[in-house]
């Protein structure tokens, strides 16, 4: 330690000592001022450094986001990614330097000012106080008179004490001066040394990180040079093409895109057209139209969801229009609406008309080539019979064609159900009626919750759906929905009536239900009489149904929880069936009426109940919370099950035992219903209260067909999940198997009554 002041000199309290004391005090005061200023400057530097680091991080994030944006340019993406990573590493090192400076420089210097300099000032005050006491004692000692020995002795003692105190405080002050002088050197030097080491590490780390990119920088520099040359060459070529095109006449009509039905993007034709709105103002708007996926659609902006003008081009016609003063008009007419469009020129008008016509022809050609369409299957069956082929599959397909003819041959089905036009080619599958093309378009506009429309000649038909259509018909449904037509002044439209009259009639009939027989407040004798009349009328069209077994006689699996109906004696079975056929339904509300008629397979009564607002998923709490669909299963009523499903029945709604329709169909061995429910999305993994799922139940009952269907459905679902969200709807082999089972259940149900001889051959 360097001695700033000598201890012996402080005992003398000489003028030299006092002068040195003043110099030290001046130095310490100036040091304090400079250190306080330096601490403030260090604080400002640290805050600016933190702001710099935060801003730099934002800049690095911007580089990273720009790299993601340039994902299509490999060179730019790689360059931005590498630069952002290296800069992030350097920023981390800079943050470490800031923290080191905070700890070593600012904190050290701040502590020196607050602690050491303050201690020095405190000792200095004690020294100055002792100096003043000594000065006073010396004055009093000098003023003591010789003749007053008492005062002389008192002054001498006070001087002795003051001198002793002063010298002790002077020694402490000199020690503090020497200590702060030495500490000033060590603390300031240590702070500066830590700062220089942190800065050195920062730049060494940054140099090392950037040196690792030397080869990449050289490579990037070469690529940049090549990019500059290529850019200059491309710019020169574009300027030449621009000058050459500018010399041509650019006032010609817009180019017409040729009709391309096999375009890779699926868009056969596209371009701008004016569309007349259907509102009262009949305003015209310019929209981007396109023909794709057998539809005519338009959109205002590219990212908007396209608006469908025509859902199926096979159902529309196109023709030029001269009914308006505007030029280049053509009209696209579909069963549900008519759309007026305008092109920019006659050439474009003809091109769009040709494109729509070609799309219609292409759509029909594709449909004829579809081997699953009914008409194509009929043709293939006829051809196979001519050449002497015709296996089991051909026999089933011919039955499908024959069944389609049978639907059209039902009494009343040869005329449209709503307007009476002869030869209807369309049908509403949930209502069970046939329709003309105009009325079918109106039905389609009602929504699928009111009417589900299909073509009798263009769409494929499942056998159970054909059976359903044969169970109802136009006369039966009209007797329900037009029961009060004689009491109302509204006239039913005829084939030549305007479309608006037909639409108003259909909405009043099926949506508002203005013409159905109103239910009385107590009892339903009128409804009961009408239901009996409907049933009798249906029976005149086809043979009467055989009595269906009561649920009390249905078999149950061993180990499954018993039902109260299992306790009914077998000798009462036929009596109950007969009573059920003659049961008085007049006191039932629509839900219960639908429930009872589902077990009886009484389709007119079921349709009547739905027309009067019956809940298709109504629950009978007195019979294990069973539903109408489960009642249809108990009677093995395939067509009734299809009818309920088409009208919104929940295929997975379980009863109080946790068993859904698929459980009951599996327990009872109704293979056709199992096939139907699986096609409609039934959950084959659902477990009842005994923890049995349909697969285990089928294994326990040794029903080989149902085991096969359930396992095929499970495999098919697993394959779809493996294909991902955009996978196909299923393997064609599985679809063929389900189709064969459907035909067999509808046409040859006796072939499905097969059981395995050994139940253990189908392990769970």
C-alpha positions, 0 to 999 in steps of 0.5 A: 500500500502506498502511504499518502500521509505519514503518521508521524507528521499527523502527530505534529499537526504541522502546516505541511500536514494541514496543506496535505490534508486539504489536497487530499480532500480536494482530490477525493471531492473531485473523484466523487464528482467524476465517479458519480458522473461516470456511474450515470454515463454507465447506466445510460450506456447499459440502457441503450445497450439493452434497447439495442439488443431488443431492437436487434432481436426484432431485426433478426426476427424480421430476417427469419420471417423474411426467410420463411416468406422466401421459402420458394427461393432456396438461396435466399432462404438459406442466406437469411436463415444463416445470417439470422442464426449468427446474429442471434448468437452475437446478440446473446454475447452482447447481452452477456457483456451488458450484464457483466458491465452492470455487475463489475463496472457500475456496481463497483464504482457505485459502491465505492462512491456510496460506501468508501467515500462516505466513510471517508467523509465521516472520518473527516468530520470527526477529525475536523471536530477534534481539531476544533476542540484542540484549538479551543483547549489551546486558547483556554490554556494560554489564557489561564492566569498564573495567580489562579492555580485552579484554572491553570490545572483545569486548562492543562487537563482539558488541553491534555485530553483534547490533544489525546483525542485529536491525535487519535482522530488524526491517526484514523483520518490519515489511515482512511486517506491511505486506505481510500487511495489504495482502494481507488486504484484496485476497484477502478482497475478491476472494473476496467479489467473486467470490462476489457475482458468482456469486450474481448470475449464478445469480439472474439466470439463474434469473430469466431462465429462469423469466421465459420461462414467464410466458405459460405460467404465466398460461395454466396458472393459467387452466386450473387455475381451470377444473379446480377449477370442473369438479372441484367440479361433478363432485363434486356430480354424483357425490354426487347419483348416489351418494345416488340409488343408495344408496336402491335395493336393492343385494342383487340378483344380479350382472348378466349380460353378454349374449353378444356374438360381435361385441364390439370386444375379441373377448370374447363373454362373461366373468365369474367361475365356480368351476372344479373341479380335476382333481387327487385333491382335486377342489378348487374355485377361483374364476377369471375365465372368458371366451369369446374367439377361439373358445376358453374360457379363464380367468385368476386375475389380469388380467396373467396369461397366460390358461389355455385350457380348450377350444382349439376350441369346435367340438369341445366340448359343454355341458350342465347337471350334477346329479351333484354336491351343489353347485348351478348346475353345468354341464359343458364336454366336449371330446375331450381332457378334461371341465371342471366349472364352477359359476356363482353363480346359476341365472340365471348358469348358464343364461346361460353355457350359452347363451353356450357354445352360441351360441359353438359355433354361431358358430364353425361358421358362421364356418367354413362361411363360410370359402371355404378349408375343404374342405367349403365348397369342395366346396359351391361346386364343386357349385354352380358345376357346376350353373350351368354354370361350373366353371373350372380352379380348380373342377376342382382343388377338386373333386379335393381333395374327391375326395381326401378321400373317397379317404383315408377309402376306404383299406382300414382307414381306415373304423374308428378306428386305435386303438379301431375306432369306425366313421366316423372324422372325424379324422386324425394327419397325421404318422402317416397314420392316421384317428381318432375324436373321442375318440382324436383328443383323446388324440392331441392331448394327446400333443403335436405331436412324437408326433401332429399331429391334423387334422379330415377335414371341418373343416380345409383339406388341402393336396394333398401331405398328401392324397397322404401320407395315401393312402400309409399308412393304419391297417393299415400303421401298426398292423402297425408299432405293434401288431406284438407285440400277440399277445405282450402281455396288454394288450387293445386298447380298443373303441369303448365302452371308457372314455376312461381305457383308450383313453388308456392304450392310445394312450400305450403304443402311440405314446409308450412303443412297447410293441408294436413289434417289437424290433430284434435286436442283429445284423442285421434279418431280421425287420424286413426281412420285415415291411417287405416284407410292409408294402410288399406290403400297400400295393401291394395297395391301390394301383398299384405305384410306378414306379422312381425315378431314381438320384442318379447320373443326376440332371442338374447345372448347369454351373459347379456343383461335381461330385459323385462320383456324376456319374462313374457311367456312364449305361449302368449307371443302370437296373441300379442302379435295379433293384438299389436296388428289391431292395436288402437293408435288413436290416443297416441301422440306423434312420437309414440305413433311413429314408435308403434308404427315402426314395429308394425312396418306401417309406412303410411302411419309412420309418414303421417306421424312425421308429417304431424311433427313426430320426433324421429328419435323419440324415446319410450322410457317405459320400454328401456328407452327404445327408439323407433329405429330400434323398434324397426330392428326388432321387426327386422324391417329393413325398409322401415329402418331406411325410412327412419334414417332418411328422415334424420334418425340417429343411427347411434342412439342407445337405449337404457342398456347402452345398446344402439340399433347396431347392437340390436341388429347384431344380437338378432342376426339381422345382417341386412340391417347391420349392413345398412347401419354400417353404411350410415356410419354406425359406431361398431366400437360402441359398448353396452353396459355389459361392455360388449361391442357389436363385434364381440356380440357377433362372435358370441352368436357365431354369425359369420356374415355379421362378423365379416361385415363388422371387420370389413368396416373396421378395416376400411376405416383404418385404411381411410385413416392411413390415407389421411384427410384427403384419402378416398372414401374406401376400397372398392372391394369393400364397397362391392361387398357391402353392395352385395350384402345389401342386394342379398338382404333385400332380395334373398334374405334367406341366404343370410341366415347362416351360422358358424358351426363352431363359435370359437372359429371367430375369436374376439 
